[in-house]
Structures are given as structure tokens and as C-alpha cells.
Amino acid sequence: MKTDSYSSQIRNKLIAEAFYLTKEIEKYGSGYIRIRKEISQYETMTFNYKEMGNGFLVELEYTEQKINFDLKPPLKTTRKPPLKTPLKTPLKGVKRTIVEILTEQPDATQEYIANRTERNIFTIKKHFKWLIINGYLQRIGPDKGGYWEVLKK
């Protein structure tokens, strides 16, 4: 796995296919190659792994924390920037409920909101994406330990 000449094996085909169909993953078996390629842009960072039982322990380490300003430009994304003018129609339905929940409980997770609204997690993620793109929500901090800031109601 330290080279690009390894063969990937799917351990649970049903789970892998479910993630692929829901677009949680885009390819099978190319993750380590893509990770090593991205890390190679950071001179002081190393990528280590250890095989442990039926899985792997992956470690990312650096000897010196430096920012490399000679990095390649980021890939173009299809993500739209937030709208600069507020929408004329007020939020309705699930989007309004999400904003109300996050106003009261900024550290609420998408899973919690899905359970509370009795909606599918993928539906909630779609609404979150819309709320972020349209300037209603902003994530502050990491996934674990961060919170949601409601920018407008």
C-alpha cells in the first residue's frame, strides 16, 4: 500500500455499494493513492499506516508545521457561492425547522435533526447544503466540537 501497485478488496460489498449509490464515495480502492498524492504537496508531512487485524491504523504526522504557498490551485467545484441578496420568501417547512432547532441548539447534529424531524439523513443533508449555499448557516469549528451559526432567519 506504500506504492500505487496494490490491489484493493471490498470487504462488505453491500455497504460499499450503498455508499457509492448515495455518493458518499466516488471510487472504489483509490483512497490511499489520492491521500498520498495530496500529502506529497506538504514537504514535512508523512503518511504512515499499520495493518491491525481486519483493518488499518492510519497516521498523518509532520515534523514542522509549515504552509506551502506553492501548492497547486484547488480544483474547480460546482458549489455555488452564497447569494449576496436575501431571498424574498421566508423559510418554510423542514428548512425553517432546521434553523429553529439550530437557533436553540447550535451544536445539534444532522442525525439529531433527522430524528427530531422524522426525515431521512440524506434529505436533511440536502437541506443543510441549501441553507449553507444561500447564506442561512455557517459551520464554526470542526465536525466534532464545532457548532452551527445561524446567519439569518
N, C-alpha and C positions, 0 to 999 in steps of 0.2 A: 504493500500500500504506500510505501515511500516513493514509489515510482508510478508512472502512469500506465504500467503494463499489468495491472491486476484485473481480476475478473470479479465483478460484483455479483452477489447472490441475494435474492429476495428471500427473507426468512418467513414472512407471512404475506402471501400473495393477495389475500383479501384486503388486508389493511393497506398495503401498498397501492392497490387499485383504487380503493376508496379515497385515499389522499390524492391520487393522480386525477381522478374524476372531479373532485371538489377543488382542484387547482391549488391544493396545499403544497404539492411538489410539482415540478415541471419535467423532471427527467428521473430515470432510474439509474443509480450507480455512478453518477458523475460528481457527487458532492465533494469527495476528498480532492479530486483533481481541481475543481473550481476553488475550493478553500485554499489549497496550496498556491494556486496561481494568484489569488488576491493577496495572500500574505507575503508573497515574494516581493511585492512593492514596498514593504516595510523592512528596511535593512536590519533592524535589531530584533525582529520578531521571529520566533521559531514555532513550528507546529510539531508536536510530539503525540504519539498515541501508544497505548498498551492494550494488547488483547487480554480480556478478562472474561473467562467462562464463555458465555454465548454473546458477548458484546465487546465494546471497546471503551477505553477511557481516553479522551482527547484532551490535551493540554495546549494552551496557547501561552507562550512566555515571551518576554522581551528583556533584553539586557539593559537597554536605555530607552526611556520613553521620549521619542522624538517624532516630530511631524515632518513627513517628507513632502515638500511642496512641489516636487517634480512628478507627482502622480499623474496617471492618465486621467483625462476628463471623465466624469461619470457618464454612464450610458444614458441615452435619451430614454425618458419614460413617457408613458401615455397619461400619467397622472396630471389632472388639471389643477392649476393654482386656485386658491380660494377666490371667490368672487369679491370684487372691490366694492360693489354697491350691495346694500342689504336687499334680500328678497322682499317683494311686496306682500306676499301671502304669509300668514303666520304658520308656524309648525303645527302639524296635525298628527293624530294617530300615534304610531309607535315612536316616531322621531320626537314628538313632543314629550312622550312618556320617558324616553331615554334622557332627554335634557332635564326633566323634572327630577328623575332619580339621581342624576349626577350633580344637580344643584344641592340636593340634600346630603348626598354621599359620594364625594368626588373620587374615592378610592374603590368604588364598585367595579367589579369585573364584568366583562361582556357575558360570561357564563351566568353570573348572578342576575344580570338584567334579562337574559334569555329565560331563565327560570321564573323570574318575577312577572314577566310579560307573557309567559307561556308561548314563546316563539322559538323557532329553530335558531341555533347559534349562527348559522350562515346568514340567515335573514338579519339578525342583529348586527353582524359584521358589515353587511351591505349598508345598513342604515348609518352605522358609525362612519363608514367611508364617506358617505354623502354629507354627513354633518361636519366632518373634518374638511372636506374639499370646499364646502360652502361657508366655512368660517364660523361655525357654531361651537366647535370643540377643538381643544388643543391638548395633546398629551404632554404632561410635565414629568420628567424623570423616566426611569426605566420601567419595563413591564412589571417587574416585581419591586414594589416600594414606591412607585410613582403614583400619579393621580391625574384625573381629567379636570381641565379648567373649562368652564362654560363661558364662552366669549360673548354670546348674545342669546337671548331667549325668544 
